[in-house]
Amino acid sequence: MSEEIIVSDPNPTPSFPILLQRFFVEHLGNQRAVSPRTIAAYRDTFRLLLGFAEAKIGKAPTRLILADLDAQLILDFLDHLEKERSNGVRTRNARLAALRSFLKYAAHYDLTALIVIQQALAIPMKRFDRPVLGFLSREEMQAILEAPDARTWAGERDRTLFSLMYNTGARVSEAIGLRVGEVIVDGAAVAHLHGKGRKDRSVPLWRTTVGLIRNWKRRLAFASEDDFLFPNRSGGRMARSNVTQRFELAVSAAAERYPQLASRSISPHTIRHTTAMHLLQSGVDISVIALWLGHESSATTHMYLQADLAMKERTLNRLQPMTSSQGRYRPPDQLMQFLMSL
C-alpha cells in the first residue's frame, strides 16, 4: 500500500495581519524608506479602519481577512470619517490614499482577494473646492514682524523666527526644526531647510534677516551647532501650537495699526503664502518660486498665480464705471436655459 505524499505550498498566502505588518516593516520601512511622518499617518489610518471594522462587522483585527476590506466597508469608513469624526475632504482623501497603497501591495500576495481589491481601488478621490489663498499685504506683514518686543528673549526669538519664515517661505515644521549650524550668516548667507518627504533645500537670506539672526545667535552664545535655533524656554524644540500662540499675539498687536487683521483668518502658514505672492508680484518666475518653497512640481505653485489673477480681476471690477451696464447672455431656447442654469 503506497503512502500518500502531501506536498505543502512553498508560498502560502499570508494572512491579513501578516500582510499588514510586512507592509509597514518591509515595504514602507525598508523598500520605500518613507519618513516617520508618513508611517505615523498610515498607522493612524489603519488604527481607525480596524476599530471601525470591528464595530461594523464584529471581527477583531487579528481575525480579519483581506476580503473583508471590500469597497462597501471602505466607503462606509470614509463616510464615518466625514460625518461622525467631522474630518474634511483632504483628510478623507489622505486616508483613502493610505488604504490604496496597502491594497496595491497586498494584491501581489493574495490572489484570492484580487476582485475585492480591484473594486476597492476603484473608489475615487473626492473633489473639493479650493478656496482662494489668503495672504498679507507688505504693510500688514511688516507690522506683524515688528510686533514682538525684541527687548525680551521670547520677543526677539519670535521676531527672528517669523522674519526667517517670511524670507524663506518655510513651513512651521521646517523653521522650528532648524539647528544653529544650519543657518549661515557669514559670507553667502543661507538657510538649509529640511522639507516634507525628506526634500532638502537651501534658501538665500536677505540682509535684514541676516542681521536679526546674527543678533539672536548672540543670545544663544552657549548653544552648540546641533541645538535648535528657535528653542522653547527649556532649550527643546518649539511645538507647532506654541508657534501658533506666539503668532496670534503678534497679529493681535499688529491689528492696532491695521484693524482689518482682527477679522481675518490668519495662521503661521499664511506667512508662506505671503512670501510666494510677494515674490510673484515682484516679477519672480513661477519655477523659481517653486524651488524657493520646496515644491516638487511648479504645478503646485500655480495656485499662487491663480490667486494673483483673481485678486487683479476683483480690482478691475471695482474700477469699472458705475454707469457701465453688464450685459448678460440670454439663451433663446428653454432647453438651453436649463443647461445654462446647471
C-alpha positions in Angstrom: 0.0 0.0 0.0 1.6 3.2 -1.2 1.8 6.2 1.2 0.1 9.4 0.1 2.7 12.2 -0.4 1.5 15.6 0.8 3.3 18.5 -0.8 2.9 21.7 1.1 2.6 25.0 -0.7 6.1 26.7 -0.6 4.5 30.1 -0.8 1.3 30.0 1.3 -1.0 33.0 1.1 -0.1 35.3 4.1 -2.9 36.3 6.4 -4.2 39.8 6.6 -2.3 40.6 9.9 1.0 39.3 8.4 0.4 41.3 5.2 -0.2 44.5 7.2 2.9 44.0 9.3 5.0 43.3 6.2 3.6 46.4 4.5 4.8 48.6 7.3 8.1 47.0 8.1 9.3 45.7 4.8 7.5 47.8 2.2 7.3 51.2 3.8 10.2 51.0 6.2 12.9 49.1 4.1 11.9 49.2 0.5 10.5 52.7 0.2 12.2 54.2 3.3 9.4 56.7 3.8 9.6 59.3 6.5 8.4 58.7 10.1 5.6 61.2 9.5 4.3 59.0 6.6 4.5 55.9 8.8 2.5 57.7 11.5 -0.1 58.9 9.1 -0.6 55.4 7.6 -0.6 53.8 11.1 -3.4 56.2 12.2 -5.4 55.3 9.1 -5.3 51.6 9.9 -6.0 52.1 13.6 -9.2 53.9 12.7 -10.1 51.4 10.0 -9.6 48.4 12.2 -11.6 49.9 15.0 -14.4 50.8 12.6 -14.4 47.3 11.0 -14.6 45.6 14.4 -17.7 47.7 15.3 -19.2 47.2 11.8 -18.7 43.5 11.1 -17.9 42.2 14.6 -14.4 40.9 13.8 -11.3 41.6 15.9 -8.4 43.0 13.8 -6.4 39.7 14.1 -9.4 37.8 12.7 -9.9 40.0 9.6 -9.2 38.6 6.2 -8.3 40.8 3.2 -11.7 40.1 1.5 -13.3 41.8 4.5 -11.9 45.1 3.2 -14.3 45.4 0.4 -15.5 48.5 -1.4 -18.6 48.9 0.7 -16.7 48.7 4.0 -14.2 51.3 2.8 -16.9 53.6 1.6 -18.7 53.3 4.9 -15.4 54.0 6.7 -14.9 57.2 4.6 -18.4 58.4 5.4 -17.7 57.7 9.0 -14.7 59.9 8.9 -16.6 62.8 7.4 -19.9 62.6 9.2 -19.0 61.2 12.7 -15.4 62.4 13.1 -16.0 65.7 11.2 -12.9 65.2 9.0 -12.5 67.3 6.0 -12.3 66.1 2.4 -8.5 66.4 2.4 -8.2 64.1 5.4 -10.7 61.7 3.8 -8.6 61.5 0.7 -5.4 61.1 2.6 -6.9 58.1 4.5 -8.0 56.6 1.2 -4.6 57.1 -0.3 -3.0 55.1 2.5 -5.6 52.3 2.0 -4.9 52.2 -1.7 -1.2 51.9 -1.1 -1.7 48.9 1.1 -4.2 47.2 -1.2 -1.8 47.6 -4.2 0.9 45.9 -2.1 -1.4 43.2 -0.9 -2.6 42.4 -4.4 0.7 40.8 -5.2 0.4 38.3 -2.3 -3.2 37.4 -2.0 -4.7 36.5 -5.4 -7.9 35.1 -3.9 -8.9 38.7 -2.9 -7.9 40.3 -6.2 -11.5 41.1 -7.3 -12.3 42.7 -4.0 -9.1 44.7 -4.1 -9.8 45.9 -7.7 -13.3 47.1 -6.6 -11.9 48.9 -3.6 -9.2 50.6 -5.7 -11.9 51.9 -8.0 -13.2 54.2 -5.2 -12.4 57.7 -6.4 -10.8 60.6 -4.5 -13.4 63.1 -3.5 -13.3 66.5 -5.3 -13.5 69.7 -3.3 -13.4 73.4 -3.8 -10.1 75.1 -3.2 -10.6 78.5 -1.5 -8.7 81.5 -2.8 -5.4 81.7 -0.9 -5.3 84.3 1.8 -2.1 86.4 2.1 -1.0 89.6 3.7 0.0 92.9 2.2 3.6 94.1 2.6 2.5 96.6 5.2 0.5 94.1 7.2 3.3 91.6 7.1 5.8 94.2 8.2 3.5 95.2 11.1 3.3 91.6 12.3 7.1 91.1 12.0 7.7 94.2 14.2 5.0 93.3 16.7 7.1 91.1 19.1 9.1 93.0 21.7 12.7 92.5 20.7 13.9 93.6 24.2 12.7 90.3 25.6 14.1 86.8 25.0 10.9 85.4 23.6 10.1 88.6 21.6 13.4 88.6 19.8 13.1 84.9 19.1 9.6 85.4 17.7 10.6 88.3 15.5 13.6 86.4 14.1 11.5 83.3 13.6 8.7 85.0 11.7 11.2 87.0 9.7 13.1 83.9 8.6 9.8 82.2 7.7 8.8 85.2 5.6 12.2 85.3 3.9 12.4 81.6 3.1 8.7 80.6 2.9 9.4 77.9 5.4 6.7 75.7 6.8 6.4 75.9 10.6 7.8 72.4 11.0 10.8 73.3 8.8 11.5 76.5 10.8 11.3 75.1 14.3 13.4 72.1 13.2 16.4 74.3 12.2 19.6 73.8 14.0 22.1 76.6 14.8 24.6 75.3 12.4 22.1 75.0 9.5 21.7 78.8 9.2 24.8 80.5 7.8 25.1 84.3 8.3 28.7 84.8 7.3 29.7 85.0 3.6 26.9 83.6 1.4 24.0 83.8 4.0 21.7 80.8 3.6 19.3 78.6 5.5 19.4 74.8 4.9 15.8 73.6 5.3 14.6 70.0 5.7 11.2 69.8 3.9 8.4 67.3 3.5 9.3 63.9 2.1 13.0 64.4 3.0 13.4 67.1 0.4 16.1 69.5 1.5 16.6 72.9 0.0 18.9 75.9 0.6 17.3 79.4 0.6 19.4 82.6 0.5 18.8 85.1 3.3 18.1 88.8 3.0 20.3 91.3 4.8 17.6 92.3 7.2 17.1 88.6 8.1 20.8 88.1 8.5 21.0 91.0 10.9 18.2 89.6 13.0 19.7 86.1 13.1 23.1 87.4 14.0 21.7 89.3 16.9 19.6 86.3 18.0 22.6 84.0 17.9 24.3 86.2 20.5 21.6 85.2 22.9 22.5 81.6 22.1 26.1 82.1 22.9 26.5 78.7 24.7 24.4 76.8 22.1 26.1 74.1 20.0 25.8 73.7 16.3 23.3 70.9 16.8 21.0 72.8 19.2 17.7 74.2 17.9 17.9 77.7 16.5 14.5 78.7 17.9 14.2 76.7 21.1 11.5 76.9 23.8 12.2 78.1 27.3 13.8 74.8 28.3 16.0 74.6 25.2 14.0 72.0 23.4 12.1 72.1 20.1 9.2 74.5 19.9 5.8 72.9 19.4 3.6 73.9 16.5 0.9 75.0 18.9 3.5 77.3 20.7 4.3 79.0 17.3 0.6 79.5 16.6 0.1 81.0 20.0 3.0 83.4 19.6 1.9 84.3 16.1 -1.6 85.1 17.3 -0.1 87.5 19.8 1.8 89.3 17.1 -1.2 89.5 14.9 -3.3 91.0 17.7 -0.6 93.6 18.3 -0.4 94.5 14.6 -4.2 94.8 14.5 -3.9 98.0 16.4 -2.3 99.6 13.3 -4.3 97.5 10.8 -7.7 96.7 12.3 -8.7 94.5 9.3 -6.3 91.9 10.6 -8.6 91.2 13.6 -11.4 89.9 11.4 -9.3 87.7 9.1 -8.3 84.0 9.5 -4.5 84.2 9.8 -2.2 81.4 10.8 1.6 80.9 10.7 1.1 79.2 7.3 -0.2 82.4 5.9 3.4 83.7 6.0 4.3 81.0 3.5 1.5 82.1 1.1 2.5 85.7 1.6 6.1 85.0 0.7 5.0 83.3 -2.6 2.6 86.1 -3.5 5.1 88.8 -2.8 7.8 87.0 -4.9 5.3 86.6 -7.7 4.2 90.3 -7.6 7.9 91.3 -7.7 8.3 89.5 -11.0 10.0 86.3 -9.9 9.4 83.4 -12.2 7.0 80.8 -11.1 9.6 78.0 -11.4 12.0 79.9 -9.1 9.2 80.3 -6.5 8.6 76.5 -6.7 12.3 75.9 -5.8 12.1 78.6 -3.1 9.1 76.9 -1.4 10.4 73.4 -2.0 7.5 72.3 -4.3 8.3 69.1 -6.2 6.4 70.4 -9.2 5.8 74.0 -10.3 2.1 72.9 -10.9 1.7 73.1 -7.1 2.9 76.7 -7.2 0.5 77.6 -10.0 -2.2 78.2 -7.3 -0.5 81.4 -6.4 -0.7 82.6 -10.0 -4.4 81.8 -9.9 -4.9 83.7 -6.7 -3.0 86.7 -8.0 -5.2 86.8 -11.2 -8.3 86.5 -9.0 -7.2 89.5 -7.0 -6.5 91.5 -10.1 -9.9 90.6 -11.5 -11.6 91.9 -8.4 -9.6 95.1 -8.5 -10.5 95.6 -12.2 -14.2 95.1 -11.4 -14.1 97.7 -8.7 -12.5 100.1 -11.2 -15.3 99.8 -13.8 -17.6 102.9 -14.2 -20.8 102.7 -12.2 -22.7 103.6 -15.3 -21.5 100.8 -17.4 -24.1 98.1 -17.9 -23.0 94.5 -17.6 -24.6 92.6 -20.5 -25.7 89.0 -19.8 -26.2 86.3 -22.3 -29.9 85.2 -22.5 -30.4 81.7 -24.0 -33.1 81.8 -26.8 -34.4 78.2 -26.0 -35.9 76.6 -22.9 -33.5 73.6 -23.1 -30.6 76.0 -23.4 -31.9 77.9 -20.4 -31.9 74.6 -18.5 -28.4 73.8 -19.4 -27.2 77.3 -18.6 -28.8 77.0 -15.1 -26.8 74.0 -14.1 
